[in-house]
Structures are given as C-alpha cells and as structure tokens.
C-alpha cells in the first residue's frame, strides 16, 4: 500500500502517530506500507477515515500493467 505511506507523509504523521489516531498497531502500518501484509477491510476503513480519504484511495494501484 504505497499510497498509505504517501498520504501519511503528506499529513506529516509518524507511524506511531497514525497508529494511535487510527486505533491500529504501528507494526500493522509498517507491514502494509512495506508490502508484507494485506489489510483487513476494517483496518483500511480506520486508516482512510483518519487520513480523510475514501477507503478506495488507499487500495488504488499506480496504473495498469497492460
């Protein structure tokens, strides 16, 4: 979820700050940002709400591969 990292840095939030605001663990956010894990729908909703975006904004891909 590369978009998650972009939005977090645009909001000038650390992993810990976003985790506390969204009610998820810092490790979960790190794993999502680094592609080590897929997010549960409830986690996506929490993060999107905290960042002020629609959930689909977090799962959007950068483009098509063909």
SULFEN-V469676 format. One record per backbone hydrogen bond with DSSP energy under -0.5 kcal/mol. CO is the residue of the C=O (numbers start at 0). NH is the residue of the N-H. If there is no record, write none. Layout:
co->CO nh->NH
co->CO nh->NH
This chain:
co->0 nh->3
co->0 nh->4
co->1 nh->5
co->2 nh->6
co->3 nh->7
co->4 nh->8
co->5 nh->9
co->6 nh->10
co->7 nh->12
co->8 nh->11
co->13 nh->17
co->14 nh->18
co->15 nh->19
co->16 nh->20
co->17 nh->21
co->18 nh->22
co->18 nh->23
co->24 nh->28
co->25 nh->29
co->26 nh->30
co->27 nh->31
co->28 nh->32
co->29 nh->33
co->30 nh->35
co->30 nh->36
co->31 nh->34
co->39 nh->42
co->39 nh->43
co->40 nh->44
co->41 nh->45
co->42 nh->46
co->43 nh->47
co->44 nh->48
co->45 nh->49
co->46 nh->50
co->47 nh->51
co->47 nh->52
co->48 nh->51
co->53 nh->56
co->53 nh->57
co->54 nh->57
co->54 nh->58
co->55 nh->59
